[in-house]
Amino acid sequence: MSPAPNLNNESMYSVVARQMTSSEPKLSVVVAARNDTYGGNFLERLQLFISTLIAQCNKYNLDCELIIVEWNPPRKQPELARGLEFPENLKSCRIRIIQVPSAIHKGFSYAEKLPLHEMRAKNVGIRRAKGQFVLATNADILFSDELIQFLASSKLNPSKMYRVSRYDVSAKVPIGASVQSRIKFCERHVFRILTRNRDIIKGRRTRFTLRLPATLYFFIVDASTRWTVLLESRRKRGKIFAKEIRMKAGIATTKIKPHLSRYLLPPYPLLHTNACGDFTLMSRANWFLLRGYPELDLYPLNIDSLLLHMAYNLGVSEQELRDPMRIYHMYQNRIEQESITISTTFAERVPFLTFRQVEEWAAKMYHGRRPMIFNDENWGLALEPLSETKR
């Protein structure tokens, strides 16, 4: 792990700032992709993402470059540059497809089980981005018009990291319809909303998902046993969690009582980490200071949350963009797809970053008042001469 950058000295921040010129785009949008069947009809959803974004950039004059990092392209499928259709009138948006060949992919751990190293792939695009700001997102996302209007405005602040709530919709967005019709379709077919602290599921009670450190949970249980009832839910998983808290409460009480003042507040900031991999926007300079996402040889779970805490402890404050600024996630198999993905990870024995570990690192950074930097200076395959197709 590399030392944190020193912002008081000549740093990468000033180097990146000097490299920027007025001819460079205002925003770089970075996604990772490969022409496979991930989630079902992935190529169609990627096509919807591209065509909708380009049309919105043209409509609202958003000076933008779209960087698609094609990681480990499958042999039996056409490359993305040939499998996708690109509008002739790009106007405000440029497209760059950067390809990471299979030979490089095979050099990483779990190459056979993880055909796409998502965070490494996004880092490839972030490292080569030319925009003043960089948005890391996913290829099955659509943006509301209000969000694009905000991105096109002069309101973006380089000292902020921007987050937004995700609206899950049916993947059956009409590809032949106008952009306005696609967005209207998304508005009418929302079945779940992922906000800062809540997962709001249509047809069910709102599930409040505020995450507090385990030590604070123990304190609550010790203060009054009636709180255990509030921790329980009708779901078996929720009951097991509450039971574990009751079992541990007696042991934890003796350790916590002498230090109650330390746990009156969480030992790290409660950021909007819910679905943050779908929308994380910062200045290019701050992405470079953090050296992108931690390039850990793990399943890409919770790494995006870790990045938010790194940015916060770099001094980048969080700003949540409010509705009607939102993103739509085209969900192929609705809620079941997430549980399938997680269970597959366990079945294949691919390790992942637990949220408990993220909590520990977040607390360490917060109390140390500096971010942890995981990558070396060659992050984002900086030394690799990767092929690039421009549109």
C-alpha positions as CSV (number, residue, x, y, z in Angstrom):
1,M,0.0,0.0,0.0
2,S,1.4,3.4,-1.0
3,P,1.6,6.4,1.3
4,A,-1.1,9.0,1.0
5,P,-0.3,12.1,-1.1
6,N,0.8,15.3,0.6
7,L,-1.5,18.1,-0.6
8,N,0.7,20.7,0.9
9,N,3.5,20.1,-1.6
10,E,3.8,19.9,-5.3
11,S,1.6,16.9,-6.0
12,M,-0.2,15.0,-8.7
13,Y,-3.1,17.4,-8.2
14,S,-1.1,20.3,-9.6
15,V,0.4,18.1,-12.3
16,V,-3.0,17.1,-13.6
17,A,-4.3,20.7,-13.4
18,R,-1.4,21.9,-15.5
19,Q,-2.2,19.2,-18.1
20,M,-5.7,20.4,-18.6
21,T,-6.4,22.7,-21.4
22,S,-9.5,24.5,-22.6
23,S,-9.7,22.1,-25.6
24,E,-10.2,19.1,-23.3
25,P,-13.8,17.9,-22.6
26,K,-15.5,18.9,-19.4
27,L,-16.6,15.4,-18.5
28,S,-15.2,11.9,-19.1
29,V,-17.7,9.1,-18.6
30,V,-16.0,5.7,-18.0
31,V,-17.6,2.3,-18.2
32,A,-16.2,-1.3,-18.3
33,A,-17.7,-3.8,-20.7
34,R,-17.2,-6.9,-22.8
35,N,-19.4,-8.5,-25.4
36,D,-20.8,-11.3,-23.3
37,T,-24.2,-12.2,-22.0
38,Y,-23.8,-10.8,-18.5
39,G,-27.3,-10.2,-17.0
40,G,-28.9,-11.1,-20.3
41,N,-28.9,-8.9,-23.5
42,F,-25.9,-6.9,-22.3
43,L,-25.0,-5.6,-25.7
44,E,-28.5,-4.3,-26.2
45,R,-28.4,-2.4,-22.8
46,L,-25.0,-1.1,-23.7
47,Q,-26.3,0.2,-27.0
48,L,-29.2,1.9,-25.2
49,F,-26.8,3.5,-22.8
50,I,-24.6,4.8,-25.6
51,S,-27.3,6.2,-27.9
52,T,-29.2,7.8,-25.1
53,L,-26.2,9.5,-23.6
54,I,-25.1,10.9,-26.9
55,A,-28.5,12.2,-27.7
56,Q,-28.7,13.9,-24.3
57,C,-25.2,15.4,-24.6
58,N,-26.2,16.9,-28.0
59,K,-29.5,18.2,-26.6
60,Y,-28.0,19.9,-23.5
61,N,-24.5,20.7,-25.0
62,L,-22.6,18.5,-22.5
63,D,-19.0,18.5,-23.6
64,C,-18.2,14.9,-22.9
65,E,-16.1,11.9,-23.9
66,L,-17.4,8.4,-23.4
67,I,-14.6,5.9,-22.6
68,I,-15.6,2.3,-23.0
69,V,-12.9,-0.1,-21.6
70,E,-13.3,-3.4,-23.4
71,W,-11.8,-5.9,-21.0
72,N,-10.8,-9.4,-22.1
73,P,-13.0,-9.6,-25.2
74,P,-14.5,-13.0,-25.8
75,R,-13.0,-14.9,-28.8
76,K,-16.3,-16.0,-30.3
77,Q,-18.0,-12.6,-30.2
78,P,-17.3,-9.5,-32.3
79,E,-15.4,-6.7,-30.7
80,L,-17.4,-3.8,-29.3
81,A,-16.2,-1.4,-32.0
82,R,-17.9,-3.7,-34.6
83,G,-20.8,-5.0,-32.5
84,L,-22.2,-1.6,-31.6
85,E,-23.8,1.2,-33.7
86,F,-22.6,4.7,-33.2
87,P,-24.6,7.8,-34.3
88,E,-23.0,9.8,-37.1
89,N,-23.8,13.2,-35.4
90,L,-21.7,13.0,-32.2
91,K,-21.5,16.7,-31.9
92,S,-20.9,17.2,-28.1
93,C,-19.7,13.7,-27.3
94,R,-16.6,11.8,-28.4
95,I,-16.2,8.0,-28.0
96,R,-13.1,6.1,-27.2
97,I,-13.0,2.3,-26.9
98,I,-9.8,1.1,-25.1
99,Q,-9.2,-2.6,-25.3
100,V,-7.4,-4.7,-22.7
101,P,-6.5,-8.0,-24.4
102,S,-7.0,-11.4,-22.8
103,A,-3.2,-11.8,-22.5
104,I,-3.1,-9.1,-19.9
105,H,-6.3,-10.4,-18.2
106,K,-4.7,-13.8,-17.7
107,G,-1.9,-12.3,-15.6
108,F,-4.3,-11.5,-12.8
109,S,-5.7,-13.8,-10.0
110,Y,-8.9,-15.6,-10.6
111,A,-8.8,-14.9,-14.3
112,E,-10.8,-17.9,-15.2
113,K,-13.5,-17.2,-12.7
114,L,-13.7,-13.5,-13.2
115,P,-13.8,-12.7,-16.9
116,L,-14.0,-8.9,-16.1
117,H,-12.0,-7.2,-13.5
118,E,-14.4,-4.3,-13.2
119,M,-12.4,-1.9,-11.0
120,R,-9.1,-2.5,-12.9
121,A,-11.0,-1.9,-16.1
122,K,-12.5,1.4,-14.9
123,N,-9.1,2.5,-13.7
124,V,-7.8,2.0,-17.3
125,G,-10.3,4.5,-18.5
126,I,-9.9,6.9,-15.5
127,R,-6.1,6.9,-16.0
128,R,-6.5,7.8,-19.7
129,A,-9.4,10.3,-19.2
130,K,-9.0,13.8,-20.5
131,G,-12.0,15.5,-18.9
132,Q,-11.8,17.9,-16.1
133,F,-14.2,15.7,-14.2
134,V,-14.5,11.9,-14.4
135,L,-17.7,9.9,-13.9
136,A,-17.3,6.2,-13.2
137,T,-20.6,4.4,-14.0
138,N,-21.9,1.2,-15.6
139,A,-23.0,0.3,-19.0
140,D,-26.6,-0.6,-18.1
141,I,-27.4,2.9,-16.7
142,L,-29.5,5.7,-18.2
143,F,-29.5,9.3,-16.8
144,S,-32.5,11.6,-16.2
145,D,-32.5,14.7,-18.3
146,E,-32.3,16.8,-15.2
147,L,-29.0,15.1,-14.2
148,I,-27.5,15.7,-17.7
149,Q,-28.5,19.3,-17.5
150,F,-26.7,19.6,-14.1
151,L,-23.6,17.9,-15.6
152,A,-23.6,20.4,-18.5
153,S,-23.9,23.4,-16.2
154,S,-20.9,25.2,-14.6
155,K,-21.9,24.0,-11.1
156,L,-19.5,21.1,-10.8
157,N,-17.1,21.7,-7.9
158,P,-13.6,20.1,-7.9
159,S,-13.7,19.8,-4.1
160,K,-16.8,17.6,-4.2
161,M,-17.6,14.0,-5.0
162,Y,-21.1,13.6,-6.3
163,R,-23.6,10.8,-5.6
164,V,-27.1,10.1,-6.8
165,S,-29.9,7.6,-6.0
166,R,-30.4,4.6,-8.3
167,Y,-33.8,3.7,-9.7
168,D,-34.1,0.1,-10.8
169,V,-36.3,-0.4,-13.9
170,S,-37.2,-3.1,-16.3
171,A,-34.6,-3.9,-18.9
172,K,-37.3,-3.8,-21.6
173,V,-36.6,-0.2,-22.5
174,P,-37.7,0.3,-26.1
175,I,-34.5,0.6,-28.1
176,G,-36.2,1.9,-31.2
177,A,-38.1,4.7,-29.3
178,S,-37.0,8.3,-28.9
179,V,-34.8,9.3,-26.0
180,Q,-37.8,11.1,-24.3
181,S,-39.9,7.9,-24.7
182,R,-37.1,5.8,-23.1
183,I,-36.9,8.1,-20.1
184,K,-40.7,8.1,-19.7
185,F,-40.6,4.3,-19.9
186,C,-38.1,4.3,-17.0
187,E,-40.2,6.7,-15.0
188,R,-43.2,4.4,-15.3
189,H,-41.4,1.1,-14.6
190,V,-39.5,1.7,-11.4
191,F,-39.7,-1.3,-9.1
192,R,-36.9,-0.3,-6.6
193,I,-35.1,2.8,-5.4
194,L,-31.7,2.7,-3.7
195,T,-31.3,5.9,-1.7
196,R,-28.7,6.9,1.0
197,N,-30.3,4.8,3.8
198,R,-33.2,3.0,2.2
199,D,-34.1,0.3,-0.3
200,I,-37.6,1.2,-1.4
201,I,-39.3,-1.8,-3.1
202,K,-42.5,-1.3,-4.9
203,G,-45.4,-3.2,-3.3
204,R,-43.5,-3.8,-0.1
205,R,-42.8,-1.9,3.1
206,T,-39.8,0.5,2.9
207,R,-36.7,-1.2,4.3
208,F,-34.5,1.1,6.3
209,T,-30.9,0.1,5.8
210,L,-28.9,2.6,7.8
211,R,-25.6,1.0,8.6
212,L,-24.0,1.7,12.0
213,P,-20.8,0.3,13.4
214,A,-21.2,-3.0,15.3
215,T,-19.9,-1.3,18.5
216,L,-22.8,1.2,18.4
217,Y,-25.3,-1.6,17.9
218,F,-23.9,-3.3,21.0
219,F,-24.3,-0.1,23.0
220,I,-28.0,0.2,21.9
221,V,-28.7,-3.3,22.9
222,D,-27.1,-2.8,26.3
223,A,-29.1,0.3,26.9
224,S,-32.4,-1.4,26.5
225,T,-33.3,-4.9,25.4
226,R,-36.5,-3.6,23.7
227,W,-34.2,-2.3,20.9
228,T,-33.6,-5.9,19.8
229,V,-37.3,-6.1,18.6
230,L,-36.7,-3.1,16.3
231,L,-33.6,-4.8,14.9
232,E,-35.6,-7.8,13.9
233,S,-37.5,-8.2,10.7
234,R,-39.8,-10.7,9.2
235,R,-37.0,-12.0,7.1
236,K,-34.9,-14.9,8.5
237,R,-31.7,-13.0,7.8
238,G,-32.8,-10.1,10.0
239,K,-33.8,-12.4,12.9
240,I,-30.4,-14.2,12.8
241,F,-28.6,-10.8,12.8
242,A,-30.6,-9.6,15.9
243,K,-29.9,-13.0,17.6
244,E,-26.2,-12.6,17.0
245,I,-26.3,-9.1,18.5
246,R,-28.1,-10.4,21.6
247,M,-25.5,-13.2,22.0
248,K,-22.6,-10.7,21.7
249,A,-24.1,-7.9,23.8
250,G,-23.1,-9.4,27.1
251,I,-19.4,-9.7,26.1
252,A,-19.4,-6.3,24.4
253,T,-21.0,-4.5,27.3
254,T,-18.0,-4.9,29.6
255,K,-15.7,-3.5,26.9
256,I,-17.9,-0.6,25.9
257,K,-18.9,0.9,29.3
258,P,-15.5,2.4,30.1
259,H,-15.4,4.0,26.7
260,L,-19.0,5.1,26.0
261,S,-17.9,8.5,24.8
262,R,-16.0,7.0,21.9
263,Y,-19.2,5.3,20.6
264,L,-21.8,8.1,20.9
265,L,-21.0,8.9,17.3
266,P,-19.9,6.4,14.6
267,P,-16.1,6.2,14.2
268,Y,-16.4,7.1,10.5
269,P,-18.7,9.2,8.3
270,L,-21.9,7.6,7.0
271,L,-21.6,8.2,3.3
272,H,-24.0,7.4,0.4
273,T,-22.4,4.1,-0.4
274,N,-25.6,2.5,-1.6
275,A,-25.1,1.4,-5.3
276,C,-22.1,3.8,-5.5
277,G,-20.5,1.8,-8.3
278,D,-23.2,3.1,-10.6
279,F,-22.4,6.8,-10.1
280,T,-19.2,8.2,-8.6
281,L,-18.2,11.7,-10.0
282,M,-15.1,13.6,-9.0
283,S,-12.5,15.8,-10.5
284,R,-9.9,14.1,-12.6
285,A,-7.2,15.5,-10.3
286,N,-8.8,13.8,-7.2
287,W,-9.1,10.5,-9.1
288,F,-5.4,10.7,-9.8
289,L,-4.5,11.6,-6.2
290,L,-6.4,8.5,-5.0
291,R,-4.8,6.5,-7.8
292,G,-8.3,5.2,-8.8
293,Y,-10.1,2.3,-7.3
294,P,-8.1,-0.1,-5.1
295,E,-6.8,-2.7,-7.5
296,L,-7.5,-5.7,-5.3
297,D,-7.5,-9.3,-6.6
298,L,-11.0,-9.8,-5.3
299,Y,-14.6,-10.0,-6.5
300,P,-15.6,-6.3,-7.1
301,L,-17.9,-6.1,-4.0
302,N,-17.6,-3.0,-1.6
303,I,-14.5,-1.7,-3.4
304,D,-16.5,1.2,-4.6
305,S,-17.6,2.0,-1.1
306,L,-14.0,1.9,0.1
307,L,-13.2,4.5,-2.6
308,L,-15.8,6.9,-1.2
309,H,-14.1,6.8,2.2
310,M,-10.7,7.3,0.6
311,A,-12.0,10.4,-1.1
312,Y,-13.7,11.8,2.0
313,N,-10.4,11.5,3.9
314,L,-8.6,13.2,1.1
315,G,-10.7,16.2,1.9
316,V,-13.3,15.7,-0.9
317,S,-16.7,16.3,0.6
318,E,-19.8,14.4,-0.5
319,Q,-22.7,16.0,-2.3
320,E,-25.9,14.1,-3.0
321,L,-27.8,15.1,-6.1
322,R,-31.5,15.2,-5.3
323,D,-34.5,14.0,-7.3
324,P,-35.4,14.5,-10.2
325,M,-31.6,14.1,-10.8
326,R,-31.4,10.3,-10.8
327,I,-30.0,7.3,-12.7
328,Y,-32.0,4.4,-14.0
329,H,-30.6,0.9,-13.8
330,M,-31.9,-1.5,-16.5
331,Y,-32.3,-4.6,-14.5
332,Q,-32.7,-7.8,-16.5
333,N,-33.8,-10.2,-13.8
334,R,-34.8,-7.7,-11.1
335,I,-33.8,-8.4,-7.5
336,E,-33.0,-12.0,-8.0
337,Q,-29.9,-11.2,-10.1
338,E,-28.1,-9.8,-7.1
339,S,-28.6,-12.9,-5.0
340,I,-27.5,-15.1,-7.9
341,T,-24.3,-13.1,-8.3
342,I,-23.4,-13.2,-4.7
343,S,-24.2,-16.9,-4.3
344,T,-22.1,-17.6,-7.5
345,T,-19.2,-15.8,-5.9
346,F,-19.4,-18.0,-2.8
347,A,-19.7,-21.2,-4.9
348,E,-16.7,-20.4,-7.0
349,R,-14.7,-19.5,-3.9
350,V,-13.6,-16.1,-5.1
351,P,-12.8,-13.9,-2.1
352,F,-14.4,-10.5,-1.8
353,L,-14.0,-7.4,0.4
354,T,-16.3,-7.6,3.3
355,F,-18.2,-4.6,4.6
356,R,-16.7,-5.2,8.0
357,Q,-13.2,-4.7,6.5
358,V,-14.4,-1.5,4.8
359,E,-15.7,-0.3,8.2
360,E,-12.3,-1.0,9.9
361,W,-10.4,0.8,7.1
362,A,-12.9,3.7,7.1
363,A,-12.4,4.2,10.9
364,K,-8.7,4.0,10.5
365,M,-8.6,6.7,7.8
366,Y,-11.1,8.9,9.7
367,H,-9.1,8.9,12.9
368,G,-5.8,9.2,11.1
369,R,-7.2,12.0,9.0
370,R,-5.7,10.8,5.7
371,P,-6.7,8.3,3.0
372,M,-5.2,4.9,2.5
373,I,-3.7,4.6,-1.0
374,F,-3.7,1.0,-2.3
375,N,-2.2,1.3,-5.8
376,D,1.3,2.2,-6.9
377,E,2.0,4.9,-9.5
378,N,1.4,2.5,-12.4
379,W,-2.3,2.1,-11.6
380,G,-4.7,1.7,-14.4
381,L,-2.2,-0.3,-16.5
382,A,-0.3,2.9,-17.1
383,L,2.7,1.2,-18.7
384,E,0.7,-1.0,-21.1
385,P,0.4,0.2,-24.7
386,L,-3.3,-0.5,-25.2
387,S,-5.1,-0.2,-28.5
388,E,-7.8,2.5,-28.8
389,T,-10.6,3.1,-31.3
390,K,-12.0,6.6,-31.6
391,R,-15.4,7.6,-32.9
